[in-house]
């Protein structure tokens, strides 16, 4: 019994670094036996969720990403009054707003 315990412990000790490497590649365990995949944006670019939060603070809700390239992110959504608006952010750290347009 003691030998089986030591063998099992040694197996876990050898697998632990491999499991830690997988967790750092984007897999985030939630502690309940499942995990989600999340990759952080590269340093110095605008994250879509940050742009969505900034659009919400500007009064634009229910946003969808309509355009993205290496320079800009454009989101389209609705205001509190039901007007359609399009907001554009620079694709740099902090997501500064560079354009706002009313749509018909």
N, C-alpha and C positions, 0 to 999 in steps of 0.2 A: 504494500500500500504506500509506504513511504517512497519507494523507488518510482512508482507511477506518478506521485505528486511532483517529485523533482523533475521527472521527464516532461510533464506538462508545463511546469514552470519554466523550464529551459526553452521549450517551444514558443511560449508566449514572449519570453525575453528576446528571442531572435526575430519574431514577427513584429514586435512593437516599433522598431525604427521604420519598417516598411509601411505600417499603418499610419505613422505620423507623416511620412512623405506624401501619402495619398491625401491626407487631410489638408496639407498645405497647397495642393494643386487646385483647389477650388471646391472640394467636397466638404460641406459643413455638417457634421452630425448634430442632430437635435436632442440626443440623449434618450430617445425612445426607440432606437433601432432603425431609424430611417435617417436619410441625409438629403440635403439639397445641393445643387450645383450653383455656385456663385463665383464669378470672376470679377475682380475689381478692375475698373478701367485703368489704363496706363496713366502714369503720373503726368499731369499737365493737360488732360483732356476733360471734356464735360460729360458727366454721367447723365443718362436719360432720366433717371429718377430725380436727380438734383434739378434738372431743367423742368421737370414736371412740377416739383415743389415750388420752384421760382415762378412758374406760370400761374400756379394756384394763388400765390401771394400777390400776383398782379391782377387777380380777379378773373382768371380764365380756368374753367373747370372742365372735367370730362375730356381731357386732352388726348390726342393721338399724335404719334410721330409721323410726319408726312414727308420729311426730307432730312437726310443726314449725309454729310461728306466730311472731308478732313478739315474744313473751315467752319461750318455752321451746323446747327440743329434747328429744325423748324417744327413747331407743334401747332396743331389746330384744335380749337375747343370752343366752348360756349361761355358767355358771361352770365352773371346772375339774372340778367334781364332777357336772356335767350338769344342775344346777338352772337353771331359767329365771328371769331377773331383768330388771327394767326400771329404767333410770336416767334421771333428768331433769336437764337442765342449763339454767341461765338463758341467754337469748340476748343476752348482753352480752360484752364483751371478757374473755377469759380463761376462759370457759365454767365458771363455778362450779357445783358440784353442788348441787342443791336437793332431790333426792328419790331414794330407792332403794326398790324394791318387789320382793318375792318373788312369783313367779307360780306357780300350780298347774298 
